[in-house]
């Protein structure tokens, strides 16, 4: 189950196989055993599609191909045969680039704009970024930054960059037909990315179900549970009941307005609300602030409870996180 990051990663993976690398050994091992039938029959948890019925996988394929036809550009079309994803027929899929904001002025750094940033060091979860205007305002050789223990960072240590990075969707190779597909198109489970565990693309899963060589997963493994399988608590139940009640009230109102039965009015379905994190945390007061107000009885730290609530909606068999609070 060779996996690669991006189009370049896929091509490098194919070159490694041609040169007799680890990936080639894995593919040859499958061929030598002549056990494609066993591959099609076995569930390994490497794809969420293993939990789908035959009709659901077909719908998944149809919708991806339809969306690809509507959004494809010249840059996404394959140049060489075999370079395309065997599910969507495209090559390069890129994510929406993350927003970058200037640490000083708070303004968004536009696409294509030059900016300066700190290097991401081990143990540091964030980096400072400065637009060209803010960096030019500081005439000295240092600029204020709270991410540094000294509260300052040297300009010479900043990295000059252009906001034009592209994050490309990774690829994974099917161990049965040896075709490459985008990880998102095949609903690939990265947690199972292991050379000793095989992966089947959607078309091979369909083939196995059509020929009766495989059966879908009856009981989902822990890593592939649905949103509704997550534990509930009073807060999640209250929120879910309130959302469903308001949606039904809105549906009834629209039905009266349109003069049709309520069941003919479309509404949001398949919603699930869960509290996925509920822990007690401590927020320590910054030392300078604490020293300034310690005489007024200001606490050195504050204890609080942190909760993370997520709204899921099941869309075409997949639980999609719509909102996080």
N, C-alpha and C positions, 0 to 999 in steps of 0.2 A: 504494500500500500504506500508507494512513494507519494509524498506530499511536497509541494513547492509553493513558494510565495511569489505571486505575480507571474506575468507572461515570461519575463526573463528567467524566473526561477523554474518555470515549466521547461523551457528550452535547455537550461542547465541540467535539469533532472533527466531529460531525454539524452543529452550528451553523456551523462554519467553512465546511463545504461548501455550506450553504444560502446563506451570504453571499458566495460566489464566491471563496473563499480558495484556497490552493495545493492543498488536498485536492480541491476541486471541479474544478480544472483537470485534475488527474490522472484523476479519474473520467470527466470529459467526453472527455478524450483517448482513453480506452479505448472509449467509446461511439461516438465519431466514426469511429474506425478500423473498427468492426464486426468486430473480430478476436478474439471470445471463443474461437473454435476454436484460434487460435494461442496464446492464453493457456493453454488447457487442455493444449496439447501441450508446452509449454515447462517444463523444470525449471530453477529458479533458486536452489535451496538455501535458500529462505525457510522451509521446513518440513521437519522430520525425517520427516514422513509421506510425502514424495516418495520416500523409500527403501523404503517399505512396499509389499507386494503388496496386491491388492484385498481378499483375505480378512482380512489383518492390519488394514487401515484399518476394515473393518466391525466387527471385534472391538473395536478402540479406541473406536469410537462407541458400541457396545452397552454396554461396561463403564462408560464415562463417564456415559451416560444412566441406567444402573442405579444407580450410586453416587449420582447426583444425586437420584433418587427417594427414596433411603434417608436422605439427609442434609439435604434441603431444609428451609428454615424460611420463615416468612411474610415475613421481611425479604429473602429471596433471590428471591422470586417477582416477575415483571415487573408493574409498575403500568400502563405504557402498551405497546401493541403495538409490537414492534420493539426494545424495550429489553432483551430477553433474548438470551443467547448461543445461537446457532443449533446448537450442539453439545450442551450440557448443559441448555439451557432455563432456566437461572438467571440472575440479574443479578449480585449482589455476591458475590465470592469473596474471603475475607480469609485472610491467613497467620496462623499462630500467632505472637503478638507476641513479640519478643525479650525474654529475661530481663534485668532490670536489677538490679544489686547495689550496695549502698552501699559507697563507696570506703573508708570508715573501719571500719565494723563487719562488713562482708562479708555481711550479711543480705540476702536477696532482697527487693526492693521490690515489694509486692503490687499486683495490678491495682486501679486506682482510688485508690491511695495518692498523696498529695502528696509530691514530692521536689524537690530543687534540683540543678541540674547546670551545668557550665561550657558555654560556647558552643563548638561545633566549629570551630576556626580552621584556615585553610590550613596544610598541613604537619604538622598534628597528627592522628594516626590514632585517638585515643581521647579520651573526655571523662570528667571526674570527676562522680560522682553521690553525693548525700548524702541519707539519710532525714531526716525532720523532727527526730527525737530527737537524732541525732548533730550536726546543725547547731546545735541549741539548746544543746548542751553547751558549745560554744565561745562565750564571752562577748565576745571581742574582735571586731574588724571583719575579721579574716582567719582562714582555716582552712588547715591543712597540705594540700598536694597536690603530689605528685612530678611531675605533668605540667607544672608551671610551673618555669622556670629558677630562680626565687627560692625554690622550695619552698613557697610560700604563694599563696593566691588570695583576693581580696577578696570578702566576702559580697555586696557590692553588685553585683558583676559576675556573680553566679550567676543563672540563669534558673529561675523557679519553674514547675514543670510537674506535670501529673497523669498518672499511668501508665495512660492509656486510649487510646493511639495505636493505630490500625488500619492495617495495610499491605494494600492491596487489589491483587488481580491485575489486570494491564493488559489492554487490548483491542487487537485488530487487525482491520482490515476487509478482506474478500475483494474482489479486483479483478474477479472474474467476476460473482458474484451480488450484490455490494455489502452483504452481511450482515456483522454484527459478531460476533466470537467471542472468548472469553478466549484469551490467548496460550498458556496452558498446555493448554487444550482442543485447540487447533490445532497444538500442538508447534511454536510459532513460533520461528524462529531470529533473536533480536534483533540478532545480528551482521550481518544482511542487511537491517536496517531502512533502506530507501532508497526515496524516492519514484519513482525510475526503475526499480525492480525490483518486479515484481508478486508478490502473494501469493494462494494458492488455499486456501480452507477445506477441511476434510475431505470435505464433501459434493460439492464441485466436483471434487476429486481422484477420488472414486469415480465421478462422472459421466464424467470423461475416460477412466478405465480401462474402464468398462462399455461406452462407445461406441467404444472403440478409437482415440480421439483422442490418447491419451498413452501413454507407456511409463514404467515406473519407472526410477529411476537404477540403472544396472548397476554402475558404479564410484563409490563414495562420494567426495565431495570431501574435502579435508583437514579442513574444519570440521565434518564429519559422520561422522567415523570411529567405529567401534565400539571398546569398551574393549579387545577382544582385538587390535586393530590397533596399540595403543600398544606401544612397544618393551619387551622383557623384559630382565631381568638375573638374576644368580644368586639374589639375595634374593627377587625376586618369584616365580621358578620354584620355589624351595624352599618358600616359604609356600603357594603354590597347591597344590603336590603334597601337602603335609602336611594342609592343610584337606580336600582331596578324599579322602585316605586315611582321615582320622578320620571323615568323613561316611559313607564306605562301611562302615567298621567299625561305626558306630552303626546303619546300615541293616541290616546282617547280624544284629546282636544283636537288633534289634526284630523282624526276620523270624522268628528262632528262637523268641522269646518269644510271638509271635502264631501261630506254626505255619503260616506262609504263605511262598511263594517271595519272595526279596528284591525282585524287580521289582514286586511288588504293594505294597511299602511305600513311601510317598512320602518324598522327600528333597529337599534344596535342590539346584537345578540352575541351570546358566547362570552359575556364579561365575567371576569373573576378578579376579586380584590384580595390581596394577601399582605400581611405584615411579615416581611422577610428578614427583618433585623430588629431586635428589641434588647438593647444593652444599656447598662449604666456606665456613664463616662465622666471624666473629670476634665474641666477646662481650667487650666492654670493661668493666672493673671501675669501679664508681662512684668518683668522685674522692675522696670522704671516706673510703670504705672502704679504698681503695688507700693513702691517706696514713697511715691508722691501722696498716696491716700491712705497709707497704713495707719496714720494717726487718727483717722476718722472711723476706724473700725472696719475698713474694707477687707474682705476675705481674701486669703491667698489663693484659693481655688474654689470653684463652684461645681457641685455634683448635679448632673442632669441625666435624664433618660433619653436615649436616642432611638427613634423608630424610623424604619424605612418602609413605606407603603407603595406597592406597585399595582397598577391597573393593567390586567392582561385582557386581550381579546383573541379568541380562537378564530383564525382566518385560514381557511383551506387546510385545516388539520394541524396548524402550527400556532402555539400560544405566542402572540406578539405583545411585547411590553409597550403600551401606549403612553403611560404616564408614571413618573416616579416622584415621590414626595418624601 
